Amino acid sequence: MVQLLSPEGEYSVAPQYAEYAKLVQELSEADFLRFYRDMARIRRFDFEANALQRQGQLGLWIPAIGQEAAQIGSGYAVGHNDHIFPSYREHGVAITHGIDLMSILKMLRGVNHGGWNADETRFHLYAIVLGTQTLHATGYAMGVKFDGKVGTGNPAEDQAVITYVGDGATAEGEVSESFIFAANNQVPLVYFVQNNQWAISSPTHTQTRVPLFQRGTGFGVPGIRVDGNDVLACYAVTKKHMDEARAGNGPFLIEALTYRIGAHTSSDDPTKYRDSEEVEYWKARDPLVRLEKFLRRQGIGQDFFDEVEAAGEKLSEEIRSATFALKNPPAQNMFNYVYSEQHPLIEEQLAWLEAYEASFGDQSHLAVADPSQIPNIGSVH
């Protein structure tokens, strides 16, 4: 397993990983501070979003606490031409590519389906159906290769693709199918598996008899394991293999060994299936604490950490205010985006709903329609 930072924040490099250390040496102190700021920022956002869900402001929340190093480190290793196909927990990766945090909250409130522009950000929409993002990524990477944007040696042209997947989703058939196409076509694709130890309530050892980084080998997708709580290792390993994919060396799999400190989602109770000793063991390997220890060893003073803490307070206040100010989308949206052209049945149903809501006068926002009374509602697909 590639590790550059120990849980105590000590930097050391095993001889076999010297190639990764060279990439870390290219980083500046400003890069290290940026990693910490973003890891702290996304954790604060995570806590606030969970509180908002408990207050009824979000329909669901998917926490990523404990996985900040894997996401921030790998996210910053993705090149300016590359495309990212996430699962649904990659909030940290999102902020490394300019995604507005409120866009994520709007999606989980039901205001939109993901309000960011994937063409501009290269960060594609969250995949709620597990495993499908690997097929999307493979298809996109095939297109990149067919377009001749791999291995040209021109940084302005060459592209690679990365897809994020959890340990549980590696058992999905879609992932194996994507391995076949990725390997046979030698596409510029990196699989970044966040092994957070639990697929909802199923531990990793019940899903696989071999380490996950070996899962792609039989398909022709080599892999490596990295300490997912070590932001420097996650950055270096991802950068190296994204560079190689861009150069035309084919697909690669990275398993980031980390831990999901919180629940699978806000509808889950992890105390039902895992013991507190396990959680405490991983808390002692907290990626944020690890990086803080490293920075303090580098001479970073308390003023910096106070500044980050103050920024977190401000972020929480801004997120909370903005979320409470969100308005529900118009009900007409349910009808406007069913067909590309007008449809008489949709128009009939829209007219019925508008008349129904109007019958409540000023109390229309409290109305709850009886679906059985909507004409032909079952015939809309």
N, C-alpha and C positions, 0 to 999 in steps of 0.2 A: 504494500500500500504506500502510495506516495504521500509523504508528510514532510513539511518544511518547518512548521510551527508546532511545538509540543503543546499539550494542554497548559503548561506553565508559561507559555509565550516565548520559549527559547527557540531561536532559529538555528537549525542544523540541517546538513544535507548529506544523505547517504551517497556513496560514490556512484551507485547505479542511477541516481536521479539528478546528476549534475547538469544534464541538458535542460531540465526544468528550472533549476536554480539560475541558469543564465538569463532566463526570461524575467525572473524576479529582480535580478540585478539591473535590469533596464528601467525598473520603476523608480520613481522619486518619492521623497517624503510626502509630497503633496498627494501622490497616488494612494499611499498608505492611509493618509488622513481622510481622503475621499471614501475609501473602502469603509472606514469606521463610521463616518457620518451617515452613509447610506444604510449600513447595517443597523445602526441605531435608529435611523429615521423609519425604516420599514418595520422594525419591531414596535416602535411607538404607534405607528399607524395600525399595526395588527391588534394591539391592545384596545385602541380606540374603536376600531371596527367591530371587535367582539362585543364591546359595551353597547355600541349602537344597535347591534342585532338583538341583544337582550332587552333593549328599550323599545323594540318593535319597529325600528327604523330600517332594518334590512330583513329580507326574507331568509337569508342564510349567510353564514360567514365561513370561509375556509382558511384557518390559521396556518402560518408557516413559521411559527416561533421555533427556533432551534436550527432552522435551515438557511439562515441568512448568509453564512459564509459561502455555501454552495451556490446560492443564487447570485449574490453580488459579485463574487469572484469570477464565476463563469460568464456572467452577463457582460462584464467589462472586457472579457477576452474575445467577444464576438466583434468581427470587423465591421467597418462602416458600410460595406456592400452586402453583408450577409443577412440571411433571413432566419427568423426565430419562430418556431411553432410550439407554443407552450401547452401544458395541460391546463389545470385551473387553480394552481397554487403558486404560480410564479410571480407573485407581486414584487419580489426583490429584483428579478430579472427585468420586469416591466420598467422600473424606475431608472435602470441603467440605460434605457433607450427612450427616455423622454415621455413615457406614458403618464398622464395626469392621474393621480391617485383617485380623484373623484370619479373618473371614468369607471374604475373598478367598482366603486361603491354604487354608482348608478346602475350598473349591470346587476349587482346582487340585490338591489332594491326593486328591480324590474322596470326601471325607467327606460332602459335601452338594452340592446343585445351586445354591448361593447362599443363605446363611442369613439374609439380611436381609429385613425386612418392607417391601416396596415401597409398601404403602399408607401406612405411617408415614413413611418416608424420602422418598417420591416419586422415589427412585432405583431404577429397574426393573432386572431381572436382566440380567447380561451376555448379549450375543447372540453365540454362537459361530458361527452360520451368517451369514456376512457379508451385510450389506445388509438383512436381515429387520427389523432394529430401525427402519429408516426407515418401513416399512409399519406397524409397530406404533405408532410415534409419530404417523403421519398419522391412523390410525384413532382413536387416543385424542384427538388434537386435533379431529377431526371431532365426536367426542362432546362435547367441551368446548363447541364452538360450538353444537351442537344443544341443549345444556342451557342456553344463554343466558348463559354465564359469560365472555363476551368483550365488551369495549367498553362495559361498564356504568358505568365510572368509579369503581366501588367496589373499592378495593384488597383488601378482605376476600373478594371474590367472583371477580374476574377472574383468569383463568389463562392460561398459555401453556405450550408444550411445546418442549423442545429435544432433538435427537437428535445423537449423535456418530458420525461415519463417517470412515474413512480414505480416502486418495487412491485406493487400489486399488479399494475397494468402490464408488466412484462409477461404475465401469464395469459394475457389476452391474445387471441389468434391474430388480430391485426398487427401486432408487433412482430410476430414471426413472419407474417406475409411481407411486411416492410423490409425485414432483413433479406429476404430472398431477392426482392427487386433491387434493393440498394447494393447488395453484393454482386449480383449478376450484371448490373449496369455500371458498377464501380462509380457510384455517384458521390458528389462532395457533401457528405452528410455525417454529422456527429450526433450520436445518441447520448444524451446526458441523463442518466438514471439517478434520481434522488432516492437512495435506499434509506428511508426513514424508519425502517424496521417493522412497520405495521401497515397492512392493507386493510384499512378500517380495523377490524378486530382479529385479522389473521396475521400471525407473525411470519416473517420472511421464510423461516426454516420449514414451514408447512407448505410453501409454494415452490421450492426449488431444492434440488439435491446438490447443486453446484453453485459457487459464487456467481452473482449476477453479471460480473464483468466477463465471465466466460460464456454467457448465454448466447452470444452471437457467433462464437467461434465456428460451430458446425455449419453455419450458413455462409461463412467467409467474412465475418465482421469481427476483427480482433478487438480486444478491449484491455482496460487497465482499471485498477481500483485506486481511488484517491481519498484521503481523509476529508470528508465533506464538511468538517468543522474548522478546517484550515483554509482561510480565504486566499492565502498566497499560493498554496498548492492547487486549489481549485482554479485560480486564475491561470497559473503557468501550464497546467495540464490541458486545460481547455484551449488556451492560445496555441500551444504547439500543435494540437491535433486539428484545430480549425485551419491553421496555416497549411498543414499537410493535406487536408481535404481540398482546400482551395488550389493547391498545387497539382491536384490530380491523383492523389494516392488512395482514393476510395473512401468508403465509410469506416467509422471507428466508434467504439462504445466506451463511455466513461461511466463507471459506477462511483458515485459520491456517497461514502458511508457516513450517514448523519443520523439524526433522530428527531422525530416529531414530538416536541415537548407537550404540546396541547392536544386537543381533541382532533379527530379526523375532520369534522365540521362542527358547527354549533349545534347540530342535532345529535351529536354523539357524546357518550359518557365513557371515557377511556378507563375509569376506575373499575368498570365492570369486567375488563379483560386483561389488565396489566397491573403489576404490583408497584408500590411506591419506591421500593429499592431500586428497581430498574430505572425509573424516572430520575431519581437522585443521582445515580451513576452518570447519566448523560448530562444532567445539569452541571455536574462538576467539569464537564467538557464543553461548556457553553462557548460557542464561537465568538460571541461579542466580548466576553471576558478574556478569552484567549488573545484576541487582537489588542485589547486594551493593555494587557500585561506586556505584550511585545512593544507597543508604542511607548509605554513608560520606560522600558529598558532602553529605548532609543532617545530618551531625554524629553519626551513630550510632557509638558507640565499640566497642572490641574486646570489652568485657564481654558485649555482646549476642551476638556471634558465638560466643564461647566457651560461652555458655549453650546456644545451639542445637546446638553440637557435642556437648556433654555429654548433651543430650536425645536426640540421635541414637544415642549409645553405649548409653544406657539402653533405647531402643526396640529396638535390635538384640538386646540380651540378652533382653528380654522376648519378642520374636517367636521367637527361637531356642528358648528354653525351652518356650514354649507349643506350638510345632510338634512338637518331639520328644516332648512329652507326649500328643499326639493319639492316640486309639485308633481302630482301624479300625471302621467301622460294622458292625452285625450283618448277616450274610449274608441274614437273613430279609427285610431291606429290599428285596431284589431281587424278592421275591414279594408283599410287602405292598402295593405301590403300582402293580401292573400293572392291576388292575381295581378299580372302585369297590365292587364286591360280591364276596363269596367265589366262587371258581370251582373246581370239582372237579379240573381238570387242574393248576391252580396248587397246590392242596393236596397232590396226589399228588407233584408235583415237590419241594415243600418237605419232605415227609416223607422222600423219598429222600435229599435232601441232608443232613438232620439225622441220618439213620441212617448215611450215609456218613462224616460228620465224627465221629460217635460211635465209629466203628470204629477211629479212630486214638488214642483215649484222650487222654492229656495232650499228644500231639503234633498235635492237630487243627489248631492254628494253622499247621502246616507243610503241611497237606494241599493237594493240587492235584487237583481233580476232573477226570476225563476227560469232556468234554462229550458225546462220542458214547455214553456209558453212561447219560446222564440220559434217562429215558423221555419221548418225545414233545417233546424240547426245541425242535425246529425248528418246532413248530406254534404257539408262543407269539409273538404280535405286539404 
